[in-house]
Amino acid sequence: MKKHLTCECKDKKSRATEASIYILFGYIVLYPAFLILCSIIDYKFGITYPTIYSVCGVAIAVATVVLNFIFKDSSKTHTAILLCKLSPVIALIGTVIYVFNYPTLISMICMLLISVCCCILAFKSIKIKRDKIITVIAYSVSFVFVSFISGMCLLFGNFGSNTVVKTVDSPFDSHYAQVISIDSGALGGDTVVDVNEYNKDFSFILFSFSKKPQRVYIGQWGESDTIEVYFKADRCLVIDEKEYEIK
């Protein structure tokens, strides 16, 4: 009876440990995977609350590491071990992608902490001493490189600004055009015209999906004050007397 209870307790520990690994892996894969998938179908994928999302990721990663240390003797399946070994690579790549799109200090710190936790899990899943040393060196170099790239994204990510100067609706309100002034500071800037579709935006708590706008015009910075934009038809936009087809 006592042996049966011991085995049952070990099974519960193993399941809890593995579940945390699967949840963490799902978290680090989710953003880059949806970003790529939405890009293929011509949509934009975004995080509604980037800070909350990244902080939740840290909580998941830390909890996973803690569980793996507390239940260090619990057995793991080959799949769980494989995910532990793969997670640092995906987490480090995901860090650069995330900070590039959400260049804030909190986002960068949180994503780097998640990467550290994934590196710890990978290190713990390796048994051979030589492989452990190689892993530490490889992840240390990768972490320094990713930290540098993320820092550059943070430094230059908020450089310049985009200002919507005017918005023009199509005759039947199926599309709208936005004249946007892009100020790139010392590098100058551009004036662009993007056409968006109505009723193509969806939000689900922390995530948002929106149809990518069609960029029909790119001009010099400062043109936004004088440019003439109007719809001749729902799928025909006129910019300074030149017609552009809306796909």
Phi, psi and omega per residue, in radians:
M1 nan -0.804 -3.133
K2 -1.134 -0.668 3.126
K3 -1.139 -0.680 3.133
H4 -1.114 -0.746 3.126
L5 -1.144 -0.647 3.122
T6 -1.124 -0.763 3.120
C7 -1.114 -0.720 3.138
E8 -1.123 -0.690 3.129
C9 -1.136 -0.718 3.117
K10 -1.127 -0.674 3.119
D11 -1.097 -0.724 3.131
K12 -1.131 -0.711 3.112
K13 -1.111 -0.745 3.137
S14 -1.105 -0.756 -3.136
R15 -1.137 -0.723 3.131
A16 -1.121 -0.745 3.141
T17 -1.130 -0.809 -3.129
E18 -1.170 -0.689 3.134
A19 -1.044 -0.721 3.139
S20 -1.130 -0.639 3.110
I21 -1.145 -0.775 3.133
Y22 -1.110 -0.726 -3.136
I23 -1.128 -0.777 3.131
L24 -1.102 -0.779 -3.139
F25 -1.098 -0.713 3.094
G26 -1.071 -0.666 3.132
Y27 -1.121 -0.857 -3.055
I28 -1.250 -0.394 3.126
V29 -1.479 -0.534 -2.968
L30 -0.944 -0.954 -3.033
Y31 -1.121 -0.948 3.131
P32 -1.090 -0.601 -3.125
A33 -1.155 -0.831 3.123
F34 -1.173 -0.590 3.112
L35 -1.085 -0.792 3.134
I36 -1.196 -0.797 -3.124
L37 -1.049 -0.817 -3.131
C38 -1.155 -0.598 3.110
S39 -1.116 -0.652 3.131
I40 -1.129 -0.689 -3.113
I41 -1.635 0.270 3.049
D42 1.165 0.664 3.062
Y43 -2.130 2.835 3.041
K44 -1.887 2.346 3.095
F45 -1.930 2.289 -3.103
G46 -2.408 2.804 3.053
I47 -1.738 2.151 -3.088
T48 -1.161 -0.732 3.130
Y49 -2.201 1.480 -3.053
P50 -0.989 -0.686 -3.114
T51 -1.147 -0.823 3.136
I52 -1.083 -0.734 -3.123
Y53 -1.083 -0.782 -3.116
S54 -1.237 -0.636 3.100
V55 -1.156 -0.700 3.079
C56 -1.070 -0.646 3.100
G57 -1.094 -0.711 3.094
V58 -1.093 -0.756 3.132
A59 -1.051 -0.754 3.122
I60 -1.131 -0.775 -3.101
A61 -1.145 -0.795 3.138
V62 -1.118 -0.756 3.124
A63 -1.070 -0.676 3.128
T64 -1.141 -0.753 3.115
V65 -1.129 -0.758 3.141
V66 -1.066 -0.799 3.127
L67 -1.071 -0.684 3.140
N68 -1.198 -0.491 3.085
F69 -1.424 -0.679 3.136
I70 -1.165 -0.807 -3.123
F71 -1.822 0.856 -3.052
K72 -1.133 -0.408 -3.119
D73 -1.555 -0.097 -3.127
S74 -1.272 2.466 -3.099
S75 -1.343 2.598 3.113
K76 -2.168 2.596 3.097
T77 -1.286 2.876 3.114
H78 -1.082 -0.591 -3.141
T79 -1.130 -0.784 -3.139
A80 -1.107 -0.718 3.118
I81 -1.127 -0.715 3.120
L82 -1.099 -0.730 3.120
L83 -1.115 -0.649 3.085
C84 -1.073 -0.691 -3.122
K85 -1.284 -0.552 -3.132
L86 -1.441 -0.479 -3.006
S87 -1.001 -0.684 -3.134
P88 -1.082 -0.706 -3.127
V89 -1.095 -0.833 -3.131
I90 -1.168 -0.682 -3.130
A91 -1.138 -0.717 -3.132
L92 -1.186 -0.732 3.077
I93 -1.135 -0.755 3.125
G94 -1.095 -0.554 3.119
T95 -1.076 -0.832 3.141
V96 -1.089 -0.775 -3.132
I97 -1.101 -0.778 -3.078
Y98 -1.172 -0.804 -3.116
V99 -1.195 -0.554 3.084
F100 -1.090 -0.703 -3.120
N101 -1.483 -0.477 3.132
Y102 -2.284 1.325 -3.029
P103 -1.341 1.317 3.054
T104 -2.173 2.712 -3.111
L105 -1.101 -0.708 -3.135
I106 -1.103 -0.765 3.130
S107 -1.062 -0.771 -3.111
M108 -1.122 -0.815 -3.129
I109 -1.086 -0.801 -3.122
C110 -1.086 -0.804 -3.102
M111 -1.177 -0.604 3.084
L112 -1.202 -0.635 3.086
L113 -1.129 -0.692 3.090
I114 -1.086 -0.731 3.117
S115 -1.093 -0.696 3.106
V116 -1.078 -0.785 3.126
C117 -1.065 -0.708 3.119
C118 -1.145 -0.653 3.101
C119 -1.129 -0.672 3.109
I120 -1.111 -0.758 3.129
L121 -1.104 -0.711 3.128
A122 -1.143 -0.723 3.134
F123 -1.086 -0.728 -3.131
K124 -1.194 -0.452 -3.081
S125 -1.458 -0.155 3.135
I126 -1.678 2.289 -3.049
K127 -1.713 -0.610 -3.065
I128 -1.350 2.282 -3.054
K129 -1.064 -0.739 -3.134
R130 -1.073 -0.740 3.128
D131 -1.155 -0.588 3.089
K132 -1.098 -0.755 -3.140
I133 -1.121 -0.786 3.116
I134 -1.073 -0.714 3.135
T135 -1.095 -0.793 3.135
V136 -1.045 -0.790 -3.128
I137 -1.120 -0.825 -3.107
A138 -1.095 -0.785 -3.118
Y139 -1.242 -0.576 3.113
S140 -1.130 -0.808 3.117
V141 -1.109 -0.778 -3.138
S142 -1.098 -0.707 -3.114
F143 -1.138 -0.730 3.120
V144 -1.103 -0.762 -3.140
F145 -1.098 -0.822 3.140
V146 -1.120 -0.661 3.105
S147 -1.089 -0.702 3.121
F148 -1.137 -0.839 3.140
I149 -1.078 -0.731 3.135
S150 -1.122 -0.676 3.099
G151 -1.094 -0.683 3.095
M152 -1.135 -0.715 3.098
C153 -1.086 -0.694 3.141
L154 -1.185 -0.690 -3.094
L155 -1.218 -0.759 -3.053
F156 -1.795 -0.112 -3.100
G157 -1.138 -0.593 -3.135
N158 -1.702 0.238 -3.116
F159 -1.356 2.153 -3.121
G160 1.482 -3.132 -3.111
S161 -2.719 2.669 3.077
N162 -1.965 2.241 -3.118
T163 -2.173 2.174 3.076
V164 -1.394 1.958 -3.060
V165 -1.446 -0.735 3.128
K166 -2.670 2.703 3.099
T167 -2.227 2.312 -3.101
V168 -2.177 2.244 3.123
D169 -1.571 2.608 3.056
S170 -1.332 2.856 -3.062
P171 -0.949 -0.673 -3.102
F172 -1.882 0.348 3.056
D173 0.972 0.583 3.064
S174 -1.598 -0.432 3.135
H175 -2.355 2.841 2.966
Y176 -2.537 2.481 -3.126
A177 -1.837 2.452 3.107
Q178 -2.106 2.228 3.017
V179 -1.604 2.050 -3.027
I180 -2.052 2.257 3.066
S181 -1.693 2.066 -3.133
I182 -1.788 1.920 3.139
D183 -1.714 1.966 -3.128
S184 -1.810 0.405 3.101
G185 1.187 -2.255 -3.096
A186 -1.141 -0.333 -3.130
L187 -1.436 -0.053 -3.126
G188 1.661 -2.197 3.134
G189 2.887 -2.953 -3.124
D190 -2.527 2.860 2.927
T191 -2.059 2.146 -3.107
V192 -2.177 2.750 3.059
V193 -2.167 2.059 3.124
D194 -1.924 2.452 3.092
V195 -1.955 2.192 -3.128
N196 -1.998 2.745 3.050
E197 -1.765 2.441 3.048
Y198 -1.294 2.712 3.074
N199 1.038 0.593 3.090
K200 -2.087 0.286 3.130
D201 -1.957 2.360 -3.137
F202 -2.353 2.415 3.118
S203 -2.209 2.412 3.110
F204 -2.353 1.531 3.108
I205 0.986 -1.585 -3.095
L206 -1.613 -0.174 -3.021
F207 -2.100 2.669 3.093
S208 -2.408 2.537 3.106
F209 -2.230 2.334 3.133
S210 -2.556 2.544 3.119
K211 -1.169 2.340 3.129
K212 -1.146 2.385 3.103
P213 -1.259 2.663 3.060
Q214 -1.612 2.041 3.136
R215 -1.496 1.926 -3.047
V216 -1.745 -0.253 -3.075
Y217 -2.624 2.393 3.020
I218 -2.288 2.107 -3.128
G219 -2.298 -2.982 -3.095
Q220 -1.344 2.675 3.121
W221 -1.164 2.376 -3.125
G222 1.794 -0.269 3.127
E223 -1.193 -0.335 -3.053
S224 -1.063 -0.401 -3.123
D225 -1.356 -0.432 -3.050
T226 -2.061 -0.194 -3.060
I227 -1.127 2.432 3.130
E228 -1.871 2.112 -3.083
V229 -2.294 2.260 3.024
Y230 -2.757 2.789 3.116
F231 -1.604 2.214 3.019
K232 -1.447 -0.582 3.061
A233 -2.666 3.075 -3.094
D234 -1.033 -0.548 -3.123
R235 -2.062 0.497 3.092
C236 -2.450 1.939 -3.132
L237 -1.855 2.373 3.120
V238 -1.907 2.176 3.104
I239 -2.162 1.975 -3.108
D240 0.863 0.882 3.048
E241 1.250 0.092 3.074
K242 -1.878 2.323 -3.074
E243 -1.561 2.467 3.112
Y244 -2.251 2.291 -3.129
E245 -1.423 2.340 3.101
I246 -1.676 2.119 -3.109
K247 -1.412 nan nan
